[in-house]
Amino acid sequence: MEYDLFPLIGGSSDVGVGGGILGAIAHFAPGEKQYRWRVEASGIVTYSTGSGLSHFPYTDVYTLLTIPDLGHGVRLELRPSFTRETTQGYYGFGNASRRDAALDHGSFYEYGRTHPTMQALVRLSIAHGMFIRLANYFTYDSFVTAQNSRLAQDLKSTDPEVRKLLGEVKSHAVDFFEYAFVYDTRDDETAPRKGMYHEASVRYSPGGTGFFPYRYEQIDAAARFYYTIPGDRVTFAARVVGDVQLDHPPFYELARFEDTFALGGSNGVRGIPAQRYYGKVKVFGNLEARARLFSFHLLGKALRFGVAGFFDAGRLWADTTAQPALDGSGLGLKFGTGGGLRLQQDKTFVVRLDAAWSPDAHPIGGYFGVGEIF
């Protein structure tokens, strides 16, 4: 058995600072590198003095059960969670959306979203390194919107494209299915040093009426590469992502890919504030150099300390049809660059601390989390 427990004291420039606890239990068979099963649980609450909607902008509690091999190459993941976010950003749609620094205080560019979610995922092995992933995600969403916020203004916009992209902001549920093809030759899930991890997925929400108002499709492709140079200390990691959403997705999904933020936040283009850019079409990439510096033992745990440097960049488009008023013209590249610290404990736990600068940052983005970005 491997036990990991960390008190969390951190957060990000998007949600303030806070604390909580993160723990994991994993069972290994003697001599095996891969665990038989693993349970990870976390709870965190953050505090911010600058929020207009709440001084506690982020609450997140989840439990994740992972069984990597149920037999015949079948992997199972179950993840119930509860998330409350009161500082979700909304600056308008498109790559050319503008932020007025004079208005970026209080709740003008903010709205609140609470969303308990249940995720169930099964991965089936079809050949060496090749898998099919099937998943279902059920989420209930409720919102808080300030009366004079940018979101409230755009709900009354005279631009029909903006009103179409927004839809109605009211409580609802979304239930969607995911079908994916995965090619995975990584040498390790937690801190890969060589190999590749590619996937192409389609998500389908069969809603469109009543309490399930959103019927939409999402097509996502991501390629990841890992290479460690001779000497076994420095690993280069690269990721390229493309994401397209069709039909009528809920507006908050236009800032996201998979289950995290795209152009902004801690897992997409770092340095840019989370939810800074919204659009149906997204392309972005990350290049990261990770160096292992030294190993040591503390309280019976094997620890490895390292550093990382990175460059992230991407662009998006408001809709699948040309919208020059929302997206502008030219390259329009959004980017962030920076570095961070890594602390790996045992075989299944990595703590990540990153700082990133971007022309969109004010003045810098800081992130504390668990696990490598990819």
RODO-2510 file (C-alpha; in nm, 4 decimals, decimal comma):
residues 374
     n   res          X          Y          Z
     1     m     0,0000     0,0000     0,0000
     2     e     0,1169     0,3516    -0,0795
     3     y    -0,0301     0,6418     0,1188
     4     d     0,0055     1,0068     0,0198
     5     l    -0,1350     1,3008     0,2136
     6     f    -0,0718     1,6692     0,1505
     7     p    -0,2156     1,9731     0,3227
     8     l    -0,2946     2,2192     0,0466
     9     i    -0,1944     2,5808     0,0961
    10     g    -0,2061     2,7554    -0,2375
    11     g    -0,4437     2,8274    -0,5218
    12     s    -0,3999     3,0444    -0,8292
    13     s    -0,4161     3,4004    -0,9525
    14     d    -0,7608     3,3160    -1,0933
    15     v    -0,9274     3,1967    -0,7716
    16     g    -0,7219     3,3442    -0,4877
    17     v    -0,5436     3,1562    -0,2103
    18     g    -0,6792     2,8910     0,0182
    19     g    -0,6319     2,5589     0,1827
    20     g    -0,7536     2,2065     0,2029
    21     i    -0,6269     1,8539     0,1928
    22     l    -0,5386     1,6073    -0,0801
    23     g    -0,4740     1,2415    -0,0253
    24     a    -0,4387     0,9183    -0,2134
    25     i    -0,4191     0,5478    -0,1363
    26     a    -0,2790     0,3048    -0,3916
    27     h    -0,2352    -0,0710    -0,3776
    28     f     0,0583    -0,2370    -0,5558
    29     a     0,1297    -0,6046    -0,6031
    30     p     0,4870    -0,7016    -0,5098
    31     g     0,7310    -0,6121    -0,7852
    32     e     0,4722    -0,4333    -1,0021
    33     k     0,5208    -0,0719    -1,1139
    34     q     0,1499    -0,0140    -1,1911
    35     y    -0,0917     0,0050    -0,8995
    36     r    -0,3873    -0,2374    -0,8777
    37     w    -0,6239     0,0370    -0,7612
    38     r    -0,5991     0,3952    -0,6409
    39     v    -0,8366     0,6310    -0,4557
    40     e    -0,7659     1,0035    -0,4626
    41     a    -0,9707     1,2550    -0,2630
    42     s    -0,9409     1,6299    -0,2276
    43     g    -1,1195     1,9275    -0,0776
    44     i    -1,0126     2,2910    -0,1104
    45     v    -1,1635     2,6347    -0,0407
    46     t    -0,9996     2,9599    -0,1536
    47     y    -1,0279     3,3192    -0,0329
    48     s    -0,9910     3,6432    -0,2287
    49     t    -1,0392     4,0050    -0,1218
    50     g    -1,0957     4,1260    -0,4769
    51     s    -1,4038     3,9252    -0,5717
    52     g    -1,7296     4,1080    -0,6236
    53     l    -1,9602     3,8061    -0,5869
    54     s    -1,7984     3,6260    -0,2945
    55     h    -1,4826     3,6352    -0,0864
    56     f    -1,4713     3,2553    -0,1199
    57     p    -1,4512     3,2207    -0,4962
    58     y    -1,3636     2,8532    -0,5299
    59     t    -1,4768     2,5357    -0,3528
    60     d    -1,3948     2,1947    -0,4965
    61     v    -1,4444     1,8492    -0,3466
    62     y    -1,3977     1,5242    -0,5347
    63     t    -1,3163     1,1558    -0,5045
    64     l    -1,1532     0,9580    -0,7849
    65     l    -1,1412     0,5782    -0,7945
    66     t    -0,9083     0,4310    -1,0570
    67     i    -0,8761     0,0608    -1,1343
    68     p    -0,6270     0,0400    -1,4227
    69     d    -0,6981    -0,3248    -1,5060
    70     l    -1,0293    -0,4927    -1,4264
    71     g    -0,9212    -0,7783    -1,6510
    72     h    -0,8785    -0,8133    -2,0259
    73     g    -0,7292    -0,4651    -2,0435
    74     v    -1,0375    -0,2832    -1,9055
    75     r    -0,9728     0,0363    -1,7044
    76     l    -1,2379     0,1966    -1,4808
    77     e    -1,2587     0,5492    -1,3365
    78     l    -1,5399     0,6912    -1,1197
    79     r    -1,5300     1,0569    -1,0118
    80     p    -1,8105     1,2285    -0,8160
    81     s    -1,7402     1,5970    -0,7497
    82     f    -1,8883     1,9242    -0,6283
    83     t    -1,7534     2,2575    -0,7541
    84     r    -1,8608     2,6125    -0,6709
    85     e    -1,6925     2,8956    -0,8631
    86     t    -1,8023     3,2561    -0,8064
    87     t    -1,5296     3,4311    -1,0093
    88     q    -1,5819     3,2712    -1,3489
    89     g    -1,4648     3,5243    -1,6037
    90     y    -1,6665     3,6442    -1,9008
    91     y    -1,5177     3,9105    -2,1308
    92     g    -1,7256     3,8430    -2,4407
    93     f    -1,6785     3,6036    -2,7312
    94     g    -1,3972     3,5644    -2,9796
    95     n    -1,0233     3,6025    -3,0099
    96     a    -1,0528     3,9829    -3,0232
    97     s    -1,2601     4,0227    -2,7061
    98     r    -1,1405     4,3203    -2,5057
    99     r    -1,0703     4,3698    -2,1386
   100     d    -1,1153     4,7231    -2,0046
   101     a    -0,8813     4,7523    -1,7045
   102     a    -1,0950     5,0329    -1,5633
   103     l    -1,3929     4,7941    -1,5405
   104     d    -1,1990     4,4857    -1,4286
   105     h    -1,2923     4,5101    -1,0623
   106     g    -1,5828     4,3931    -0,8514
   107     s    -1,8076     4,1610    -1,0500
   108     f    -1,8308     4,3322    -1,3906
   109     y    -1,6403     4,0543    -1,5700
   110     e    -1,7560     3,7766    -1,3357
   111     y    -2,0397     3,5320    -1,2873
   112     g    -2,0918     3,2407    -1,0498
   113     r    -2,1428     2,8752    -1,1418
   114     t    -2,2104     2,5751    -0,9151
   115     h    -2,1911     2,2302    -1,0728
   116     p    -2,1988     1,8905    -0,9009
   117     t    -2,0860     1,6264    -1,1500
   118     m    -2,0683     1,2491    -1,1812
   119     q    -1,8192     1,1015    -1,4261
   120     a    -1,7889     0,7341    -1,5212
   121     l    -1,5204     0,6162    -1,7614
   122     v    -1,4234     0,2787    -1,9073
   123     r    -1,1154     0,2245    -2,1237
   124     l    -1,0856    -0,0907    -2,3336
   125     s    -0,7576    -0,2242    -2,4722
   126     i    -0,7767    -0,3217    -2,8417
   127     a    -0,4044    -0,3670    -2,9188
   128     h    -0,0680    -0,2815    -2,7665
   129     g    -0,0817     0,0870    -2,6756
   130     m    -0,4266     0,1330    -2,8357
   131     f    -0,7508     0,1844    -2,6452
   132     i    -1,1161     0,2790    -2,6808
   133     r    -1,2555     0,5098    -2,4098
   134     l    -1,6273     0,5289    -2,3285
   135     a    -1,7571     0,7773    -2,0735
   136     n    -2,0662     0,9482    -1,9409
   137     y    -2,0771     1,2871    -1,7646
   138     f    -2,3823     1,4181    -1,5809
   139     t    -2,3733     1,7762    -1,4491
   140     y    -2,6269     2,0052    -1,2860
   141     d    -2,5531     2,3776    -1,3304
   142     s    -2,6815     2,6840    -1,1489
   143     f    -2,5663     3,0446    -1,1897
   144     v    -2,5323     3,3787    -1,0150
   145     t    -2,5095     3,6843    -1,2420
   146     a    -2,4530     4,0429    -1,1278
   147     q    -2,7152     4,2815    -1,2610
   148     n    -2,4758     4,5167    -1,4428
   149     s    -2,2091     4,2629    -1,5430
   150     r    -2,0735     4,2102    -1,8941
   151     l    -2,2646     3,8827    -1,9084
   152     a    -2,5927     4,0548    -1,8179
   153     q    -2,5269     4,3192    -2,0854
   154     d    -2,4539     4,0601    -2,3559
   155     l    -2,7732     3,8710    -2,2739
   156     k    -2,9497     4,1841    -2,4047
   157     s    -2,7053     4,2410    -2,6930
   158     t    -2,8286     4,3750    -3,0256
   159     d    -2,5838     4,1395    -3,1996
   160     p    -2,7760     3,8188    -3,2908
   161     e    -2,4503     3,6177    -3,3039
   162     v    -2,3701     3,7053    -2,9430
   163     r    -2,7223     3,6169    -2,8277
   164     k    -2,7042     3,2870    -3,0174
   165     l    -2,3723     3,1903    -2,8580
   166     l    -2,4949     3,2812    -2,5098
   167     g    -2,8379     3,1234    -2,5139
   168     e    -3,0194     3,1398    -2,1804
   169     v    -2,8272     3,1540    -1,8530
   170     k    -3,0457     2,9556    -1,6144
   171     s    -3,0287     2,6351    -1,4104
   172     h    -3,0112     2,3209    -1,6216
   173     a    -2,8577     1,9752    -1,6503
   174     v    -2,6233     1,8347    -1,9150
   175     d    -2,5709     1,4643    -1,9792
   176     f    -2,3213     1,3786    -2,2505
   177     f    -2,1468     1,0712    -2,3804
   178     e    -1,7851     1,0479    -2,4894
   179     y    -1,6301     0,8100    -2,7436
   180     a    -1,2538     0,8238    -2,7869
   181     f    -0,9616     0,6452    -2,9498
   182     v    -0,6406     0,6544    -2,7430
   183     y    -0,2819     0,5670    -2,8370
   184     d    -0,0656     0,5485    -2,5241
   185     t     0,2972     0,4331    -2,5103
   186     r     0,4069     0,6410    -2,2081
   187     d     0,6479     0,4753    -1,9691
   188     d     0,4598     0,6218    -1,6717
   189     e     0,1191     0,7838    -1,6102
   190     t     0,2259     1,0224    -1,3342
   191     a     0,5544     1,1651    -1,4674
   192     p     0,6131     1,0311    -1,8202
   193     r     0,9673     1,0505    -1,9547
   194     k     0,9338     0,8837    -2,2935
   195     g     0,6650     0,7710    -2,5344
   196     m     0,3501     0,9270    -2,6750
   197     y    -0,0085     0,9810    -2,5671
   198     h    -0,2554     1,0753    -2,8403
   199     e    -0,6327     1,0788    -2,8418
   200     a    -0,9246     1,1734    -3,0640
   201     s    -1,2683     1,2010    -2,9071
   202     v    -1,6287     1,2898    -2,9833
   203     r    -1,8700     1,4097    -2,7179
   204     y    -2,2437     1,4102    -2,7761
   205     s    -2,5130     1,5713    -2,5634
   206     p    -2,8571     1,4456    -2,6736
   207     g    -3,0466     1,7257    -2,4973
   208     g    -3,2489     1,9991    -2,6616
   209     t    -3,5655     2,0177    -2,4535
   210     g    -3,6806     2,0994    -2,1019
   211     f    -3,4287     2,0541    -1,8217
   212     f    -3,1661     1,9322    -2,0728
   213     p    -3,1706     2,2286    -2,3130
   214     y    -2,8311     2,1810    -2,4805
   215     r    -2,7903     1,9504    -2,7769
   216     y    -2,4354     1,9681    -2,9099
   217     e    -2,1285     1,7830    -3,0300
   218     q    -1,7625     1,8345    -2,9476
   219     i    -1,4695     1,6988    -3,1489
   220     d    -1,1320     1,7008    -2,9784
   221     a    -0,7847     1,5810    -3,0821
   222     a    -0,4664     1,5996    -2,8742
   223     a    -0,1137     1,4755    -2,9435
   224     r     0,1494     1,4481    -2,6668
   225     f     0,5182     1,3576    -2,6995
   226     y     0,7834     1,2841    -2,4335
   227     y     1,1583     1,2505    -2,4825
   228     t     1,4375     1,2319    -2,2237
   229     i     1,7837     1,3302    -2,3418
   230     p     2,0874     1,1142    -2,2585
   231     g     2,1876     1,1610    -1,8970
   232     d     1,8347     1,0773    -1,7793
   233     r     1,7704     1,4147    -1,6110
   234     v     1,5962     1,6417    -1,8637
   235     t     1,2681     1,5522    -2,0335
   236     f     1,1082     1,7514    -2,3156
   237     a     0,7295     1,7288    -2,3358
   238     a     0,5082     1,8721    -2,6108
   239     r     0,1325     1,8843    -2,6638
   240     v    -0,0856     2,0090    -2,9530
   241     v    -0,4652     2,0360    -2,9103
   242     g    -0,7513     2,1082    -3,1482
   243     d    -1,1123     2,1445    -3,0319
   244     v    -1,4374     2,2157    -3,2218
   245     q    -1,7860     2,2500    -3,0719
   246     l    -2,0930     2,2216    -3,2944
   247     d    -2,4632     2,2977    -3,2689
   248     h    -2,5629     2,4666    -2,9380
   249     p    -2,3221     2,4063    -2,6452
   250     p    -2,3719     2,5937    -2,3148
   251     f    -2,1745     2,9174    -2,3231
   252     y    -1,9361     2,8253    -2,0388
   253     e    -1,8088     2,5274    -2,2401
   254     l    -1,6766     2,7675    -2,5055
   255     a    -1,3877     2,8559    -2,2728
   256     r    -1,3028     2,4878    -2,2196
   257     f    -1,1670     2,1738    -2,3832
   258     e    -1,2097     1,8276    -2,2323
   259     d    -1,2743     1,9142    -1,8635
   260     t    -1,0531     2,2183    -1,8159
   261     f    -0,9862     2,5646    -1,9569
   262     a    -0,8158     2,6155    -2,2934
   263     l    -0,6740     2,9656    -2,3556
   264     g    -0,6165     3,0416    -1,9886
   265     g    -0,5973     2,8723    -1,6514
   266     s    -0,3562     2,6197    -1,5072
   267     n    -0,3959     2,3413    -1,7665
   268     g    -0,4189     2,5283    -2,0974
   269     v    -0,2286     2,8413    -2,2022
   270     r    -0,0846     2,9473    -1,8664
   271     g    -0,0465     3,3153    -1,7814
   272     i    -0,3779     3,4067    -1,9444
   273     p    -0,6604     3,4362    -1,6885
   274     a    -0,8975     3,1391    -1,6907
   275     q    -1,2109     3,1977    -1,9039
   276     r    -1,0495     3,4994    -2,0699
   277     y    -1,1376     3,3795    -2,4232
   278     y    -1,4553     3,2032    -2,5420
   279     g    -1,5017     3,0344    -2,8785
   280     k    -1,6261     2,7200    -3,0514
   281     v    -1,2965     2,6512    -3,2311
   282     k    -0,9640     2,6330    -3,0430
   283     v    -0,6068     2,5424    -3,1344
   284     f    -0,3201     2,5607    -2,8859
   285     g     0,0045     2,3938    -2,7845
   286     n     0,2496     2,3580    -2,4958
   287     l     0,6246     2,2988    -2,4927
   288     e     0,7823     2,2109    -2,1585
   289     a     1,1316     2,1141    -2,0362
   290     r     1,1336     1,9208    -1,7063
   291     a     1,4577     1,8647    -1,5154
   292     r     1,5069     1,6245    -1,2253
   293     l     1,7553     1,7798    -0,9821
   294     f     1,7871     1,5523    -0,6782
   295     s     1,6147     1,2829    -0,4724
   296     f     1,5797     1,2466    -0,0958
   297     h     1,3768     1,0711     0,1735
   298     l     1,1521     1,2392     0,4281
   299     l     0,9326     1,0656     0,6878
   300     g     0,9786     0,7372     0,5074
   301     k     0,8747     0,8796     0,1688
   302     a     1,0861     0,8824    -0,1481
   303     l     1,0814     1,2372    -0,2896
   304     r     1,2229     1,3804    -0,6109
   305     f     1,2656     1,7560    -0,6660
   306     g     1,2771     1,9205    -1,0081
   307     v     1,2142     2,2350    -1,2101
   308     a     1,0399     2,3115    -1,5385
   309     g     1,0310     2,5837    -1,8036
   310     f     0,7488     2,6231    -2,0569
   311     f     0,5972     2,8154    -2,3464
   312     d     0,2233     2,7916    -2,4260
   313     a     0,0392     2,9499    -2,7204
   314     g    -0,2926     2,9292    -2,9031
   315     r    -0,5828     3,0973    -3,0812
   316     l    -0,9589     3,0547    -3,0984
   317     w    -1,2579     3,1560    -3,3117
   318     a    -1,5998     3,2508    -3,1756
   319     d    -1,8006     3,0309    -3,4136
   320     t    -1,7526     2,7789    -3,6920
   321     t    -1,8393     3,0528    -3,9422
   322     a    -1,6287     3,3658    -3,9940
   323     q    -1,6942     3,6361    -3,7332
   324     p    -1,4344     3,9092    -3,7993
   325     a    -1,6053     4,1502    -3,5592
   326     l    -1,5469     3,9028    -3,2754
   327     d    -1,2204     3,7367    -3,3828
   328     g    -1,0263     4,0150    -3,5525
   329     s    -0,7833     3,9423    -3,8350
   330     g    -0,4241     3,8277    -3,8620
   331     l    -0,2415     3,5717    -3,6511
   332     g    -0,3949     3,6811    -3,3205
   333     l    -0,1743     3,4460    -3,1194
   334     k    -0,2243     3,4361    -2,7409
   335     f     0,0694     3,3063    -2,5368
   336     g     0,2262     3,2630    -2,1944
   337     t     0,5722     3,1637    -2,0750
   338     g     0,7269     3,0839    -1,7403
   339     g     0,8646     2,8162    -1,5113
   340     g     0,7910     2,6179    -1,2037
   341     l     0,8843     2,3634    -0,9387
   342     r     0,8008     1,9928    -0,9255
   343     l     0,7950     1,7592    -0,6266
   344     q     0,7205     1,3928    -0,6886
   345     q     0,6341     1,1699    -0,3949
   346     d     0,6647     0,7940    -0,4409
   347     k     0,5270     0,6687    -0,7748
   348     t     0,1841     0,8270    -0,8119
   349     f     0,1910     1,1827    -0,6766
   350     v     0,3345     1,5055    -0,8244
   351     v     0,2887     1,8564    -0,6826
   352     r     0,3263     2,1392    -0,9351
   353     l     0,3906     2,5107    -0,8718
   354     d     0,4028     2,7340    -1,1835
   355     a     0,4367     3,1067    -1,2508
   356     a     0,3617     3,2439    -1,5980
   357     w     0,3756     3,5785    -1,7762
   358     s     0,1514     3,6727    -2,0674
   359     p     0,0478     4,0003    -2,2330
   360     d    -0,2978     3,9152    -2,0942
   361     a    -0,1726     3,8557    -1,7385
   362     h    -0,2220     4,1214    -1,4739
   363     p     0,0530     4,1121    -1,3681
   364     i     0,1400     3,7393    -1,3571
   365     g    -0,0321     3,4008    -1,3370
   366     g     0,0463     3,1643    -1,0500
   367     y    -0,0749     2,8054    -1,0142
   368     f    -0,0496     2,5363    -0,7492
   369     g    -0,1872     2,1947    -0,8321
   370     v    -0,1372     1,8223    -0,8449
   371     g    -0,0106     1,6353    -1,1508
   372     e     0,1753     1,7470    -1,4596
   373     i    -0,0188     1,9696    -1,6996
   374     f    -0,0065     1,6811    -1,9531
***
